[in-house]
Amino acid sequence: MGIKGDMQSKITTNSKLVVRALRHRNYRLFFTGQTISMMGTWMQDIAINWLVYQLTGSPSMLGIVNFCSKIPGFILGPLAGLLVDRFSRHRIIIFTQIMSMIQAFILAALVLTDRIEVWHVMVMGTLLGCIQAFDMPARHAFIFDMVDNREDMNNAIALNSIIINASRLIGPSIAGILIAIVGEGICFLLNAVSFIAVIAALLAMRIGKTPIALGQKSIARELREGFTYAYYFPPIRYLFFLLWIISFLGMPYIVLMPVFADQILGGGSYILGFLFSAVGLGAICGAFFLAARAHVAGLENITPIAAGLFGLALAVFSQNTSVWLALGIMFFAGIGMIMHSISTNTLLQTVVDDDKRGRIMSMYSMAHQGLTPLGSLLAGFLAENIGAPATECIFGIACVVGAIAFYNCLPKMKEHMGEIYN
């Protein structure tokens, strides 16, 4: 009886650890709104890729469209980070969410009226990229404003990833079915409606913190200060080194998924949805594992292992022709991908000085919004010339090599991370 009671007590304690960030009212509101909105976002992402593939049948065009939607984040990222440090992150996010909703409504109208062309998708993607250039660093830095207890930061970031990947699990599956039955336009429309939830949640928040004043420094000096800080502080430099490799060569797997679903696995949009759902399921499992951790200490060891698992899974997936085996492989890809992402985000948020948080998180976003589309262009070009399997295999192996290099830098990195364990 005593053993049973101890087990129940341990389970209860672990459950509380997993959701401890929800003690904060503002974060609860954010969590609820994002849960609804992110499902719509993933539905739109799947619908756009499938729509472009159906309109053109070209892997390289998939890369170009993704490039258009992400490259603004790379170009505008430094300025966005500076604005996030200077102005209210809360108001910035409200504005970007409203603009994202308008963009989704326009896409829905174009598709439902049968006027959509590839150049429309490129223009709308570029517009969304400009919006996300300011939205992503603001959202990453805003977690610090919503969670008063620094010890809950890791949990808040992990729960945020659970939202994203639970949506990745559900959204693509729904999108695959809707695309097959009623077409892509409904996916865009549902995404637009879903933004109402997160906007309402943001408006209901009570935010007391204000951005740290940066003084009267010039914009150029403040930008240079952020890049210098990131380069000369080894933990941040090494974290960005591996993040850039994963973003440039690992994350472009997304643009090749329609090719694998159609040509390699012999399925349709529903197979594409299942593949992304498998990634989402793996990511949820990885995020729950990290959410249950009570401390940041040790995340630097998890980071290269997770990145290596992600790269290895992509390499194995590239040589597979079985649908069921592909789903299992992408499950492990999701685990590695999200554990690397959460660990990197948490470590950056932990070691960065508060007055540079916006600029560092903008660099984090730039890796996804800038290097990923560049990698997508390269992936599309290589897939046209050497095939999608060979391209994915090369990229996956490169990610494993990057993880090994990062692992070899760990001793030097830990010398500068004493403050994390205090």
N, C-alpha and C positions, 0 to 999 in steps of 0.2 A: 504493500500500500504506500509505504514511504517512497519507494523507487518510482512508482507511478506518479505520485505527487510531485517528485523532483522533476520528472520528465515533463509533466504538464507545465510546471513553473518555468522550466527552461524554454519550452516552446512559446509560452506567453511572452517571456523576456525577449526572445529572438524576434517575435512578431512585432513587438513594440520598437525594437531597433530598426526593423525594415522600414517602418513608416514614421519614425520619430520627427522628421521635418514637417509633418502635417500638423504638429502642435502649433505652428505659426499660422495665424489667421490669413495673412496675405498670401502665403504659399499655398494654403488650402484652396483659396479662390483661384490662384494661378493654375494649380494642378487640375482642378475641375474643368476650367475653361479650355486648357490646352488638350485635355483628354478628348474632348469633342472635336476641337478644331483640327488636331493632327490627323485624325482619321480622314477628314476631307482633303488635307494636304497630300497624304499618300495616295489617295484615289486620283487626285489630279496628276501627280507625278507619273503614275502608271499609265493613265489615259494619254498624257502627252507623248510619252515614248511610243506607245502603241499607235497613236494617231500618225505620228511622223513616219513610223515604219510602214504603215499602210499607205500613206500618201506617196512615199518615195521608194520604199524597198531597199534603201541604202544604209548600210552601217555607218558610213562616213557622215551622212546627213544627221544621223542620231548624235554623233559627236559634235557636229557644228551647232545643232540646236542647244545641246547641253552647254556648249561653250558660251553661246550668247546669253544663256540664263545665269551663268555663274561668274563670268569674267568681270562684270561691273563690281562685284564684291572685292576682287583683287585690286582693281584700280582705285575704288573709293574707300577701301578698307582703312588706310591710315587716317584719312579725314574723318571717317565715321567714328573711329576709336577716340579721336580727340574730342569730338562733339559729345560722345558718351561720357567722357570725363568732365566736360564743362557744364552740360545741361541735364535736366531731369530725365533719367532713364525711363521712368514711368510714362511720361508724356510722349517720349520718342516712340515707345512700343505701341501706345494707343494709336498714334498717327500711322505707323507702319502696318498695323493690323487692318485699319480702315482702308488703306491703299491696296493691300493685298486682296481684300474682299472685292473691291471695285475691279481689279485686274481679273479675278476669277469670273465675275459676272460678264465682263466683256468677252472672255474666251467662250463662255457658255452660249452667249448670244450668237457669236460667229459660227459655232458648230451646229447649234440647233436650227439656225436659219440656212444651213448648208452653204455658207459663204467662206468657210475656212480654207486658207491656203498656207503653204509652208512659211511664207514670209510673214504671215500674221503671227504664227507661233513664235518665230524668231523675235519679232518686235515685242510681243507680249512677254516673252521670256526675258528679254533684255530689261524691260520695265520692272519685272518682278525681281531680277537680279539687283537693280538699283535700290529697290525697297529693302531687300534682304541684307544689302551691304550695311545698312544702319540698324536693321532689326536684330540680326544675329549677335553682334557684340553687345548691344544693349540688353538683350535677353540673358546672355551669359553673365554679364556684370550685375544684372538686376537681381539675380539669385542672392547675391550678397546683401542687397537691400531688404529682401523679403524674409531672410533667415537671420534672426538676431544672434543666435548662438553659433559661433564659429565651428564648434564640434559637430554641428548638424549639416555643415556644408557638403561633406562627402555624400551624406544620405540624400540631401536635396538634389544634387547633381545626378545621383543614381536614379532617384525617383523620376526626374525629368527624362532620363533616358528610357525608363520603363514606359513612360507615356508615349514617347516617340516610337518605341519598338512594339508596344502593344498595338499601336495604330498601324505600324508596318505589318503586323500580323493580320489584322482585321481589314484594314483599308484596301490592300491589293486584292484580297480574295473577293471582296464586294465589288471592286472595280472590274476585275476580270469577268464576273458574272454580268454586271451591268453593261459592260462594253459589248458582250456577246448578245445581250437581249435588246438593249435600247440605244447603244452607242456611247461615244465618249462625252457628248454634250451634257448628259445628266450628271456625270462625275464632276465636271466643272461647276455645274449649278449647285450640287450638294456641298462642294467645297466652299463656295461663296457663302452659302447659308450658315455653314459651320462656324464662320468667323464671328457671328453674332455672340456666340457663347463666350469666347475669350475676351471680346471687347466689353461685354457686360461685366465679366469678372474683374477686368482691369479697372473699370470705372467704380466698382464697389470697394476697391482697396483703400486703405488709409496708410499712406507712405509718409513717414516723418523724416527720413534721411534726405539730405541734399548732396549733390555732387561736390567733391572737394575743389575748392577754388585753385586754379592753376596760376593765378597772378597775372602779370602783364607781359609774360613771355610771348615772343612771336610764334606764329603757327609753325614756321619752319623749325624753330629751335625746339619746340615741344615735340614735334614729330621725330626729330633727330635724337632727342633725349630718350624717347621710347625705344627706338631701334637700338641705340647704344646700350641701354639697360638690358635688353633681351639678349644681345650678342655677348656681353662681357660677364653676365651671370651664368655660370656653367649649367646649373640645373635647367634653366629655361632654354638655353642654347641646345642642349642635348635632347630635351623633350621636343623642341621644334624640328630638330634634325630628323627624328623618326616620324613625327607627324607629317612632315613634308613628303617623305618617301611613301607613306601609306596613302596620303591624299592624292599624290601624283600618279602612282602606279597601282594602288590597291582599289581605291574607291571607284575608278572608272569602270569596274566590272558591271556597274548598273547599266551603262549604255549598250553593253554587249548581250545583256540578258534576253532581249527580244530575238536576237540571232540564235542563241542557244535554244530558246523555247521553240522556235519555229523550225530551224534547219537541223540542229543536232538532236534534239529530243523529240522532234516530230509532233509537237502540240500546237496549241493556239494561245489566245490571250489568257485562258484559264490556267494553263501551265505556267505562264509568266507570273500570274498572280500567286500561284502555289509556291513558286521559287522564292519570291519576295516574302511570302508568309513564313517560309522555313527560316529565312534569315531573321525575320522578326521574332519568331519563337525562340531561336537560339540567343538572340540579343536580350530578350526578356529574362531568360535564365541567367545569363551573365550579369545583367544589371541587378537582379535580386541578390545574387551572391555578393556583389560589392556593396549593395545597400545594407546588408546585414553586418558589414564590418563596422566596428565601433571607432576605429582609428585610421588616420591617413598613413601611418607608418607601415611600410611594406609595399605600398602601391608602386614604388619605383622598380620593384622586382617583378611585379605582375605585368608591367607595361611591355617589356620585350617579349615575354612568353606569349601574351595575347596577340601581339603583332605578328609573331612567328606562326601562331596557329592560324590566323587569318590568311597569311600568304600561302601557307602550305595547303589549306583548304581550297583556295582558288586554283592552285597548280593541279591538284588532284581532280577538281571539278572539270577543268579544261579537257581532261583526257577521258571523261566518262560519257557514256551514251545511254545509261539507264535512268529513267525518270525517278524511280524510287531511290536509287543510290544518290542521284543529284540532290534530292530533297534532304537526305541525311547529311551530305557534305556541306550544303549551304546552311544547315542548322549550326554546324561547328564554325563555319565562317562567321555567322552572326555572333556567336559567343566571343570569338577572338576580336572581331571588329568593335563591339561595344565595350568590352573590358579594356581595350587599348584606349578608346575614346574617353571613357569615364575616368580612367586613371590619369590620363594626360590632363584633362580638364581640371580635375580635383587638385593635382599637384601644382598646376599653374596658378589656380585660384588661391592656393595655400601659401606659396612662396612669394607672390607678387606684392609689391608695395601698393597700398590703397590708392594713392594718387596716380598710379599708372595702370590700374586695373582695366579701364576701358581700352587703352591702347594695346595692352598685351592680349586682351580677349579679341580685339579686332584682328590681330595677327593670327590668332587661332582660327578665326572665321575666314581670314584670307586664304589659309591653307585649303579649306574646303571649297571656298567660292572661287579661288583663283587657280590653284594647282590642279584641283580635280577636273575642271573643264579643259585645261591644257592637256592633262592626261587623257581626257575623253577624245580630244582631237587626235592625239597620237594613237589611241586605241582604235578609233574608227579607221584611220589611215592604214595601220598595220593589218587590221582585220580584212580590209579590202585586198591587200597584197599577199599576206601569208596565211589568212584565215583566222577566225575568232579563237579556236582552240590553242593555236600556237601563241597568239598574242596574250591570252589570259595566262598561259603557262609561264611565259617569260616574266610577266608582271608579278605573278605570285612568287616566283623564285627570288625576284629582286626584293620583295618585301621581307622574305625570310633572311636574306643577306643583311638588310638594314637592321633587322631585329638583333642579329648576332653582333653587329657593330655597336649598337646601343648597349647591349649587355656588357661588352668589353669596356665601355665607358662608365659603368656603374660605380666602381670604386672612387673615381675622381669626382663623380657627381655627388656621392654621399658625403664627401668631405665638406660640401657647402650647404648641406641640408639639415644641419643640427637643429635649426629653429622649428622644423616640422615636428620633432619628437618632444618638444618642450610643452 
